[in-house]
């Protein structure tokens, strides 16, 4: 029983660490490539609004 508990504990911690590392790596790569900014930032919101105006047909 103790072995299974240790396996589950360290397996969960390991999974979370790997998932966090991959997420941080993907975010850093997206930032370097000039991906979209956060919608919560002032310039990110302006960027999204400008893109929405371009994509929307003029008649609607």
Buried (B, 14 or more C-beta within 10 A) or exposed (E): EEEEEEEEEEEEEEEEEEEEEEEEEEEEEEEEEEEEBEEEEEEEEEBBEEEEEEEEEEEE
